[in-house]
Amino acid sequence: MNHSDEINRHSRWRQQLTVKGHAPVSWKRMGGGKTRKRFPDKRVQAMKKIIATYAKLQGVRPFLDGPVVVTIVIYMLAPTSWSKKKRKLADEGLVVPIGQQTGDWDNHGKMVCDALNNGIGYTDDRQVFAAQVEKQYVMEKKDVGYFIMIERPLHWQKMVESGAYKDES
């Protein structure tokens, strides 16, 4: 097998998509209570549909079986009320979104992983055995959104060769 065959084989094990121009939304527990009917958050449901649509448009094919690793980078708008100095630091990655208004990283990750369920990026998000979620500031509204990568584990080939999983790609 030559080098280009190796690269092409491994690119089948990696799916990427970018969602730009849509402000990130983190997963929220369904509203309601013990006596009221529970309902899903409308902004979360809308963002899940947007992510699923972008995935389809960008040619993401689902991993039907076996483990996947998900990497999510969330691009959030830096507050315009900040000083030029602080915005510059944020643009350089030296000030990161950890304030109350940015949401918890795990809730953002859960929402994205839920959006890729049901044959969009994988059959079920139970297949996600490792994930990395990072929040970053951007300076312009057009740049807010997500970068999402779904890939097989580094030792996927050995997992397939052992008979533990079948490589459907």
C-alpha positions in Angstrom: 0.0 0.0 0.0 1.5 3.4 -1.0 1.4 6.6 1.0 -1.6 8.1 -0.8 -3.6 4.9 -0.3 -2.9 5.1 3.4 -4.0 8.8 3.6 -7.2 8.0 1.6 -8.0 5.1 3.9 -7.6 7.2 7.0 -9.6 10.1 5.6 -12.5 7.6 5.4 -12.2 7.3 9.2 -12.6 11.1 9.7 -15.6 13.3 9.0 -15.5 17.1 9.5 -18.1 19.9 9.3 -18.2 23.6 10.0 -21.3 25.5 11.1 -20.8 29.3 10.8 -23.0 32.3 11.4 -25.1 30.6 14.0 -24.6 31.5 17.6 -23.8 28.5 19.7 -26.5 27.1 22.0 -25.8 24.7 24.9 -28.1 21.8 25.9 -30.7 22.6 28.5 -32.8 20.3 30.6 -36.4 20.0 29.4 -38.7 22.6 31.0 -41.8 21.8 32.9 -41.9 20.1 36.2 -43.7 17.4 38.1 -47.1 18.8 37.4 -46.5 20.5 34.0 -45.9 18.9 30.7 -42.2 18.7 29.9 -41.0 20.4 26.7 -37.7 20.6 24.8 -35.9 24.0 24.6 -36.8 25.5 21.2 -33.4 27.1 20.6 -31.7 23.7 21.3 -34.0 21.9 18.9 -33.4 24.5 16.2 -29.6 24.3 16.6 -29.7 20.5 16.4 -31.6 20.8 13.1 -29.1 23.3 11.8 -26.1 21.1 12.7 -27.7 18.1 11.1 -28.5 20.0 7.9 -24.9 21.4 7.7 -23.6 17.8 8.2 -25.7 16.5 5.3 -24.8 19.4 3.1 -21.1 18.9 3.8 -21.3 15.2 3.0 -20.8 13.8 6.4 -21.6 10.0 6.3 -22.4 8.2 9.5 -20.2 5.7 11.3 -22.8 2.9 11.7 -21.0 0.8 14.3 -18.0 0.9 16.7 -16.4 3.7 18.7 -15.9 7.3 17.5 -13.9 10.3 18.9 -15.6 13.7 18.7 -13.8 17.0 18.7 -15.9 20.2 19.0 -14.6 23.7 18.8 -17.2 26.3 19.7 -16.7 29.8 18.4 -18.4 32.5 20.5 -18.6 36.2 20.0 -16.4 38.2 22.3 -18.3 41.0 24.0 -18.2 44.2 22.1 -18.2 46.1 25.5 -14.7 44.8 26.2 -11.7 47.1 25.8 -9.6 46.8 22.7 -6.8 45.3 24.8 -9.0 42.6 26.2 -10.6 41.8 22.8 -7.1 41.5 21.3 -6.1 39.1 24.1 -9.3 37.1 23.3 -8.5 37.1 19.6 -5.0 35.6 20.4 -6.6 32.9 22.6 -5.3 34.4 25.8 -8.7 35.2 27.2 -11.1 32.2 26.9 -14.9 31.9 27.3 -15.3 30.6 30.9 -17.8 33.1 32.2 -21.4 32.4 33.2 -22.8 33.6 29.9 -20.8 31.1 27.8 -22.4 27.9 29.0 -20.8 24.7 30.3 -18.5 22.9 27.9 -20.3 19.6 28.5 -23.7 21.0 27.7 -22.4 22.3 24.4 -20.9 19.0 23.7 -24.1 17.1 24.6 -26.1 19.2 22.3 -23.7 18.7 19.3 -23.5 15.0 19.9 -27.3 14.7 20.1 -27.6 16.6 16.8 -25.4 14.0 15.1 -27.4 11.1 16.3 -29.7 8.8 14.3 -27.5 8.3 11.3 -26.2 11.8 10.8 -22.6 11.3 12.2 -23.2 7.9 13.9 -26.0 5.6 14.8 -26.2 6.6 18.4 -24.1 8.9 20.6 -23.3 6.0 22.8 -20.6 5.3 20.2 -18.7 8.4 21.4 -16.1 7.0 23.7 -13.9 10.1 23.8 -14.5 13.8 23.2 -12.8 17.1 23.4 -14.8 20.3 23.6 -13.1 23.7 23.4 -14.6 27.2 23.5 -12.9 30.1 21.7 -13.8 33.7 21.2 -14.1 35.2 17.7 -14.3 38.9 17.0 -17.0 38.9 14.2 -20.5 37.7 14.3 -20.1 35.9 10.9 -17.5 33.6 12.5 -19.6 32.3 15.4 -20.5 28.6 15.3 -18.9 25.2 15.4 -16.1 23.1 14.0 -16.9 19.4 14.5 -14.8 16.4 13.7 -15.9 12.8 14.1 -13.2 10.1 13.7 -12.3 6.6 14.5 -9.8 6.0 17.4 -6.1 5.9 16.6 -6.0 2.1 17.0 -9.1 1.5 14.9 -7.3 -0.7 12.4 -6.2 -3.0 15.1 -9.7 -3.1 16.5 -11.0 -4.2 13.1 -8.2 -6.7 12.6 -8.9 -8.3 16.0 -12.5 -9.0 14.9 -14.0 -6.7 17.6 -15.5 -4.4 15.0 -16.2 -4.4 11.3 -15.0 -1.5 9.1 -18.0 -0.4 7.2 -16.2 2.5 5.5 
